[in-house]
Amino acid sequence: MLRSCAALALLCQLARAAPQASTATAPPGVTTGVPTITLQTSVASPTASLDASLPSQAPLPPIQAWCPSDIFCAGSILQTVNVAQLWTDPKTFVDKPTGSSPQSVLSAFGPINSTNTTEGAVLSFVDNNFRGEGLELEAQALSNFNLNPPFLQNVTDPLLKSFASIVNTYWTQLIRGTNASTLCDGKSCESTLIPLNHTFVVPGGRFREQYYWDSFWIIEGLIQSQLFDIANATLQNFMDELETIGFIPNGGRIYYLNRSQPPLFIWMLSIYVEASNDTSILQRALPLAERELAWWRDNRSLNVTSPYTNQTYTLFRYAVDNTAPRPESYLTDYLTVNDPTLQTPLNDSQRADLYSELATGAETGWDYSTRFIAQPLAGGSNNTNPALRSLNVKNHVPVDLNSILYKANLILADLYGASNASAAAAHSTTAATIRSGILDLFWDPAKLAFYDFNLTSNARNNIFTTATFYPLWAGLVPQELVTNATNAFGFFSSVYLVLTRYNGTFPTTFIESGLQWDAPNAWPPHQFIALQALRALPSNVSSGALPTPPGNSSTFALIPSGQLALTEDALPGQPTAGGANATRTGASADINALNGTFVNGGNATEGEDWRDALARGLANRYFTSTFCSWYATGGSIPNLLPRLSDQALNLSGSINNTGNMFEKFSIQDIDSGGRGGEYTVQAGFGWTNGVLLWVASNFGKQLVAPNCPNPISEASSEGSTRPNSAASLRGDTWPLLFIAMLATLPNFMLL
């Protein structure tokens, strides 16, 4: 029996009309007609011989009512294909539409659904019954694309201006629409795609559909590129989903229908209206913004009584109902839960709870980080499974989520204005309540930082993360910072530490766990948020030069006691030129400190206050990381920047590349992407491009061409341990070890 098609029918309402590419008129003299890009699909590469039998499988998880497919949702087909590990990324399979009716596919699977299934049988089943992943989408041309948008005039350095111009063109590579001619109807074929009526920008790599929180920074970049129609289309897609689904899912696939992501739709609406002056969108958008907030209130709110003041607040958390592996990360979740090398096997209830936590971690956008883990260092820095076993996301009240919803209510109050005074007042009141809760539960006036509130311990966590910057980004500046210059610097002192000690930008945490939302990774959105937080600080407390560390100390000595909850020698190490390491403590740890500035941090100017110095340094470092990693993977600029030699490009596997924009970076290396996590580092990349264009527009006159490392010299340095720029710490083959070990599970754990 096929599952109920009710949910699929609901999704089909999204495809009310064939999607249309943007047809706005191009400004005079602007080149148009960017050629359409051909989408490519991957070829299966089995990791075992075709006559090898598949390992024994753990019991199937329960059917998930929210996931309406017998093929792509939790069940025998999805688990068997994943255990066969035909691709390094589990998302590949669930993005492949079937080649025939669902009934035919289920019938074809029948003969191989047995205990002696071979690798070859599963490969033949997939080859014969599924088409290329992502083929329901099509690349589109931008008919109104401007090769020379005004923001480029803000960048004075010719090399970086040319680089920003190139990044501006990357929108033409990431524009997609639904391909109506290949769209599945659920009868003749089946697909996981949620069809969209309007064009949109994809992040890139494995993320081949529209994503929720990524789109905020994509829209920031589209606005700089004056692609207002594409920004509008993105918002229209989200509004379609709010109308038909009732909330905005994590991404544009049915396997995301049980979760959302950080709720930035109302923020996107605000920045679009402000930049475009298109207030006509509000007639449709405001009622749907109310629906967005209602979904979060009805599904993700809870009352929390403060142990500090005994006041009770209605605040928000991430919490996903789910009792099976995520379809797009099925093998990863399956092995995390069923890893036989760890403790005794989990029982049914424990497995269900952990699958729920894993999905909830994905809803946060931070999948995964020690900020939400009960035993943060359980897995060391190389094996993350033990740490993920103690995920405790649902029992956290996150500072970033509540900051986002605080500002969302303020934005709505402002958009209503006098036209609906009662609605505006209601949202202002809600915002005031959330604000009080943020300052009570999350703000630590002694440590001068914001921390998540942990319901398990009924106290603030002590893990310092970039979430500390979200309240200031949302315009919430604690009184301790507004009235005291020393406190104001103390709040941002970790930015000073990063700029003086490390080569790259600000890490998500200072804990090296092997998880991708921990050190050494630094993510583009967080550089944007830290920069916006610096801008939110009043000028009356940011005057004066950067302070000098006392005695023979490093900038670590300037950080308020307990803020990082780490000793100086426990901070991530910093590789330097020649493969050596800086000292772990003392003044010699500040290897990137210069007089009034930082290595690759731009030029100090007379009279510059410490806030502007930190912002200038962080903006330059972000440009450095994007530019140098792009250059190290084949980027070049005619007459300005020659391409690296094949010998150098071979070190990063980039001989055939023309420059990668990575989704994340490393605080230690400025010429490679980030690392760690459940998939290899992705190139593309939507939010990376958007943040870079925003930085170019807002800090262009302060940007200085960076000094990028010499890849050949680095590779030959004694003791160098730099990873390949396209590699992941966990690698592409680690699941094989666990699949083999599953065969050793006790019989009662097997089908």
N, C-alpha and C positions, 0 to 999 in steps of 0.2 A: 504493500500500500504506500502510495505517495503521501507525504505530509500535506496538511491543509495548505491550499494555495491562497488563503485569505491575505497573508502578509505580502505575498508576491503580487497579488492583484492591487494592493495598496500602492506598492512601489511603481507599478505600471502607470498609475495616475500621473507620476512625475513626467512621463514621456508624452505629454499632451500634444506636442507638435515636434516636428523634426527640428533639431537644434540648428541654429543659424550662426554663421561666423559674423563677427562685427563688420558693419558696413559704413562706419563713420568716414567722412571725407578727410583726406590727408591735407595737412597744411601745404601751401604752395612751396614747391622746390624740395619737398621731402621725398626720398626714395621709398617706394612701396612695392608690393608684390613679392614679399619674401617667400621663397619656395616652400611648399609643404614638405614636412619631414616624414619619412617612412618609418613606421614603428616596427621594431624587430622583436622576435620571440626567441626564447632559449631552447637549446637541444638538451634532452635528458642525458645525464652522464652517471649511470648507475655506479655505485661504490662497491658492488660485489659482482661476481660472475653471474651470468644470466641463468645458469642451471642451479645456482645456490638457493636453498630453501630460506624463506624469511624466518627471522627469529620468532620465538613464541611471543605472543602479545599479552599485555595486561588486559584485564576486563574492560569492555567498552564502557565509556561514561554514559550517564543518562542522556536521552534525547533532550535537546534544548528547545523549549516552546518558542523562543524568540527567533530562532534560526530556521527558516522555512525551506529546508532542502535535505533530501535523503542522500544527496551526492556530496555536497560541499560543506555540510554541517556535521556535527558529531555523529558518528556511525561507523559501520564496518568499512565502507569504501574509503572514507577520509583517513581512518587509522591505518588501514593496510597500505595505502599508497604512501603515507608518511613513513611507516616503518621500512618500506622498501628504499626510501631515501634516493629518489631518482634525481632530485635537484638539491643543491646546497641550501636553498631557501625554500621553506615550506609554503611561502606565499605564492610561489609560481603555480602550483597545482590549482589552488582555489581561485585563481584569476583566469583559468582556462575555460571558455564556454564549451559545452558539449557539442559534438558534431551531429547529434540526432536527438530524438525525444528522450526525456528522462526515463520513461519506461524501457526504452531500448537499452540505455546505459545500465540500468539496474539489472536487466536480463543478461547483458553481456558479463556483468560482474559475478553472476551466480556460480558458474563453474570454477572460478578461482578463489571463491570464498571458503577455503578449507585450511586444514592445519598443515598441509604440505605445499602450500603456494610457493612458487619460485619467483625470483627476481625478474626473470624473463617474462613470465606470465603477467605480472603486474605492469611491466613496461609495454607489452603488447596491448593490454587492456587500455592503457592511457593513450598510446599512439593511435589506436583504432577508434577511440570514442571521444577524443577531446581535440579542440583546435588550439591555436596559439594564444597565449595569455595576453589579455588586454586588447584583443582585436575588435571588441565592441566600441573602442574609442578610436578617434582619428586625430592626427595632428592637423592644425589649421593655420592658414596664413593670416597675418595681421595686415589688413588693408590700410590701416591708418597709422602705421608705425612711423615714429619720428626718430631718425638716426641721430639727431642733435637736440635733445630736449634742453630746456633752459638751465637745469641744475648743473650741467657740465661746466657752465661758465663760472661756477663757484670753485672749481678745482684749478689751482694755479700751477701745480707741478705738471709738466707736459706728459711725463710717463704715466702718472696716475690718472690724469685726465683721459688718456687714451685707453687705459685699462678699464676705467669706469664706463667709457663709451662701448667697449666690447661687452662688458657685463650687461649693459642696457640692451644689447641685441639678443641676449640669452632668453628674453621673453619669447622670441620667435621660435625657440626650440622647445618651449614648455607649454605652449597653448594647445588645448585639447577640446574636443567636443564629442558628444555621443554619435556614433556611427549608426544612423537609423537603418541602413541596409543590412547590417549584421546583428542587430539587436535581437536578443532572444525573447520569445513570448511566453516561455515556460511550458509550451506544448511541443513545438517542433524542435526546440533546443532550450537549454537552461544555462543561466549565467549568474554570477554573484553581483554583477554590476547594478548599482542604483542609477538608472538613467537620469541624466540632467538635461534641462531644456536650453541651457545657455553655455557659452564657452567659459573656460576656466583655465587656471594655471596649475599644473601638477608640480609637486616638489621635485621629482626626478628619481631615477633609479627604480627600485622596487615599488616606490610610491607613485603609481601610475594613474591615480584617480584624485579627485579633489579631497583635501583634508581640512579639518576644521581649524585648529589653532595656527597651523602653518600659514593659513590664508591671511591672518592679520599682518604679518611682515611682508607677505607677497603684495598685499594691497598697499602697504607703505611704499614699496618699491614701484608698483604700478602708478601710484600718484606722482612720484618723482619723474617717471617716464611719460607722464600725461596720458596714460592709457586709462582714462576715466571710464570708458565704455566697458572695458574688461573688469575693472573694479566693480562697476554696477552689475555686470553679469554674474560675478561671483556672489554678490549679495542676493541677487534674484534666485540663484540656486539654493542658497541657504533658506530663503523665505519659502521656496517650493517645498523644501523638506519640513520646515516647521508646519506648513499647511497640511501636508499629507502624512507625515510620520509623527508629528507632534513634538519633535525635538531635533537638534542637529547632531547626527551621529559622528563618531570619530572620523570616519572617512566614507567614501562613496561605494561601499560594498555591503551586502546583506550581513556579512559576518561581523559588522560593526554595529548592528542594530540593538545591542544590549548596553551600549555605552556611548558617552559623548566625549568631549575634551574640554580643556579650559575655555569657559564661555565668553569668548571675545567678540561675538557677533555685534553686540550693541556698540562696542568700541570701534569696530570696523565701520559700522554705519556712521558714527560720529566723524571719524577722520575723513571719510568719503564726502559727506555733506559739507564739511568745512572746506575741503580742498576744491570741490567742484561747484559749490553753491547750488547743487541740485536738491532742492528741498521737496520736489515732487515725489521723490521716493518715499517720503515719510508717511504718505497716506496709506500705503500698503505696509510699510515697515513697522510703524508704531504698534499696531495690534499684535503683530507677530513677535515683536520684542517682548510684549507682555506675556505671550505664550512661552517664550524662551525662559523668562524668569519664573513663570508658574511651574514649568517642568522641574527646574532646579529646586524650587520651594517644595513641591509635592514629592519629589523622589530623592533629594539629596540633603535635606535640612534636618537639623536636630537641635534640641535645647541643651545647652551646656551651662552648668553652674560653676562659676569661677571659684577655685580654692583660695584665690587671693583676696576677693572682695565679697564673695557669696552672692554676687549678682548672677542672674540667669539671662542668657542671650540665645536667640535663634540664629544659628550659624550654619555653615555648609561643609560637607565633606564629599569625597568621592566614594562610591559604593555601588558595585556592579553585581547583579544577580546572575550567577554563572556557575555551573558545576561540571564543566568540560574544558579541555584545552581550547585555546583560541584557534579557530580554523586557520588563520594566516600564520600562526606560530605553533601549529599543532605539535610537531615533533619536539620543539624546545620545551613546551609546557609538559608534554607527556613524559619526557625524560626527567624534568625537574621533580615531578611528582613520583615517578616510578623508578628512580635511580637506586639500584640494589646495592650500591657501594656505601650508602649512608646508613641511617638508623634502620630499625625494624620497619617493615612495610607499613604504609599509612592505611588506616581503615577507610571505609566508604565516606564517612563524615569528614575525616581529615583531608581526603583527596578533594572533596567538593569544596571545602573551605579554602584550600590552597588555590584551586582553579579560580575561585571567586576573587581571591587576593591578586592573582596574576592579571586578571582582566581589569581589576580596579587600578592596579599600577599603570596599566596602559591608558586608562582614562585620565590619569593625572598628566599625561604627556611625558612624565619622567620614568620611562620604563627601561631600566630600573635604577634605584638609587638607595644608598644606605640610610637616607633620611627617613624611609618608611620601613626599615628592617629592624626587628627586635634584637637580632644578633648581628650587627653590622659587619664584623670582621670574621664571621664564621667560615667563610670560604677563602680567606687570604686574598691575594691579588690576582690569582690565576684561575681558580675554580669557584664559580659563583653559585653553583647549585646549593651548597649548604646555606648560604646567606638567603637565597630566595625561598628556601624552606621556611624561613621565619618572617616572611612578609607580613606586615601588620598595617596595611594602608587604610583599611576601613575604620580603624580605631584612631586615626589621626584627623584632627581638624586643621587643615592646611592654611598657612598664612597667605599664600599666593591666590588660592581660589577665593577666599573671602575678600581679599583686596580687589580682585577683578569684579566681584559682584557688588562691592561697595561703590566702586566707580561706575558700574553699569547703571545703578539706580540714580546716581547723581546725573549721569548723562541723560537718562530718560526724563528726569525732572526738568533739566535744561531744555530738552527738545520740546517738551510740552509747553513750558513757559506759561504765558498768560492765556493761551488758547484752551488749556485744560488745567485750571489752577488746582482742582481737587486731586487730579492724578499726579501733578507735579508735587504737591504737598505730601501725598502718600509715599512717593518714592524718596523724597527728602527725609522723611521720618524713618523709613527702612534703612536708608544709608546711614543715618545717625546712630541707629541701633547697632549696625554692623561695625561702624567705626569704634563705638565704645567697646564692643567685644574684641576687636583687634588689639586695641591698646591695653585692655585688661589681660587677655589670655596670651597674646603673642609677644608683646613688647616687654623686654627685660631692661629696665632703666639702669641697672648696674653694669651689665655687659654691653649695653648700647647696641642691641641687635634684636631682630624679630626671629622667633623660633616657632615651629609648629607646636600645637598643643596635643599631647598624647593622652587619649582617654584611658588607656591601660594603666598608666602610672598616675593619671590625674594631675599632670604637671607638664611644663614646657619641656620639649626635648632640648638636648644641648648640642646637637649637630648643626653646625653653621653651614648655611647654604645660600645660594644666590636668591632664594626666596625672600631673604631679608630686604632686598631692594624693591619688591613689588609694592608695598604700601606707599613709598615715596613716589614711585611711578604713578600710582593712583591718586597722588596729591595729598596723602595723609602723612604729615610730618610731625612726629612727636614733639611735645613742648620742650623736652630736654634738649632737642637739637636746635629748635628755633631760637632759644634764649642763651645758648652757651656755645661759643666757638670751639672750645676744647672738645666738648661732646660731639659736635658736628663732625670734626675731623675724625674722632674716634670711631664714628659710625662707618666712615669710608676708609679707615686706616688699612684694611685688608687689600683695597685696590692699590694703595701705595706699595704694600708688600709684594704684590704680584708683579707690578711694573719694575720694581728694583731687583727682584730675585729670579723671575722666570722670563723665558723668551717670548711666550705667547700672551694670551688674554686671560680673562678671569674664569677659573674653574667652577664647576657646579658645586662641588664640595672640595675639601682638602683631604679627603680620604681616598686612598687608592685601593679599590675593591675588585677591580675587573669589570664592574658594572658601568654601562656607558654614560650614565648620568652621575658619575663621580669623577674625581681626579684620575688621570690628567686631562680629561676632556673639558673643553670650553665650547659652549654653544652660541651661535650667532644671536638668538633672541635675548640671551642674558647679557650680552655686551650692550645691546640696544637698551635694555631695561636699566642696567647700571648707569649708562650715560644719561638716560632720562631722570633717574633718581638724583644724580649729581645736579642736573638742571633744576630740580625741584627745590633744592636747598636755597634758603634766602641768602642774598648777597651779604647781609650784615654779619653773618657768622662764618663766611668763607674768605674773608680778606686775609692778607698776609701770605708769606711764602710757605712752601712745604717745610714742616719741622725737621730738625736734625735728630737722629737717634742719639741717646746719651752714651758717652764713653766709647767703648769698643763694641757697641751693640749694633745689631742690624735693625731694619725697620720693623721687625717683629716686636721689638721692645715698645713700639708706639701703639700696639694693639691693646685695647682694654683687657684687663685680667679676666680670663675665662671665656672671652668671646669666641675663640676658635675651639676651645675645649681640647687643645693639643699643645704639647710642648714643642719648642722650635725644632728640635731634632727629629720630631715625628712628622714634620711637613714633607710633602713629596720632594724628592731630590730634583736637582736641575743639572742635566748634562750640559757641558760647555764645549766650545771648540777644542778639538784635539782628543775628544773622548774622555777628558778628565771630569771631575765633579767639583762643584763649589763646596766650600766648607758647609757643614750642616747648621752651624750657629755662628754668631758674631758678625762683625762688619764685612768680612770676606764672603759672607753668604749673599750679599747684595751685589751680585756680579754685573747687573745691568744698570746700576745707579750712575748717573752722570751729574754734572753741575747744573742743577735746576731742571734736569730732564732725565730721560731714560733711553737706553739703547733702542733704536727703532721706535722712539716715542715722539718724534717731531722736535722742533726747536723751541727752547724757552724764549719768552719775550719779557722785556722790562715791564715791571709792574704787574705781572701775571699773578693772580691769587692761586691758592692751593687747589681750589675746586676746579678752576679752568685748566690748571696744569695736569691734574688727574684725568680730566675729560679729554684734553688734547692727547695725552699719552695713551689712553685706552682706545681712542678713535684711530690713532696711528697704528697701534698694535693690531687692531682688527684688520685694517688695510694690509698690514704686513703679512698676517697669517693667510688671508685670502690670496693676496698677490703672489707670495713666495711658493705656496703649495700649488697654485695654478701654473706658475713658471716651471716648477720642478716636475710637472706632469705634462709638459709639452707646449705650454703657452708661449707665444711670441707676438711681437708687434713690429710690423714693417718699419724700417728706418730708425727704430728706437730700441728694440729689444730682440736680439737674435735668438733663435731657438737653441736650446742646449744641445750638446752633441748626443749622438745615439748611445755612446758609452755612458753618459750621465743619465739619460732617460731610461736606459735599460735597468738601472738600479731600482727604479720604482715601477717597472713594467709599463712604461709610458711611451715606447717608441711610436706607437700608432695613435697616441693621444694628441690633442691640440689644447690641453689645459683643462683641469678639473676644478669645479667649484664644489667643495665638500660640504656635507651637512653639519659637520662638527670638526673641531680642531683640537690641538694639544697645547697645553701651557708650556710644554717643554720643547717642542719642535715647531718651527714656523713654516716649514716646507713640506708638511705632510698633513693628512687628515687625522681625525681622532681615531680611537680604537676601542675595543671591548664591546660587550653586548651580544645580542643574539643574531645579528646579521653583520656582514662586512660593511665597512664605511661606504656611504652612498655619495655619488656625484650627481650634480644637477645645477644648483640646488636652490629651490624657490626662496626659502627664507634667508639663505646666505646672500643671494643676489639682492633681495629686498633691503636687507640691513646695510649692505655695502653702498647701495645707491642713496639710502637715507644718510649714511655717514658722509658720503661725498657731498651731498647737498648742504649738510649742516656744519661740516668741519673742513670743507674743501680747501680753504685758504691756509689751514694749519697742517695739511697733510704733506709729508716729505717722503720722497722715494726711499724705500727700505733697502737695507743691505741683506740680501738673501744668502744663505749658506751655499758653499760649493759642494754639490752632491758627491763628487769623486773624492774630494779631500775628507769629507765626513765618513765615507765608506772605508777609507784606508786608515782612519784614525785608530790607534790601538785602544782596545777596550770599548769601542763603540757598540752600543746595543740598540741603536735606532731601528724601529720596525719599518718594514716596507710601507710606503704611503698608502697602499691599497689593502693593507692587511688588517686583520682583527686579532686581538690577543687570544681570543678563544678559537680563532681559526675556522676553517671550513670543514674540518674532518673530525672534530671532537665528538659529535654525536655517535660516530661509528663504535667507539669504545663502549658506550652505554647500551647501544642496541645489542651488541654481542653479549653484554653482561645480563641483559634481560632474560636470556635463556637460562640463567642460573636462579631465577626467582623460584620460590617454592611452588609446587603444583597448584595449591589453592589460589595463587595469584594469577594463574594463566587461564586462557580460554579453553 
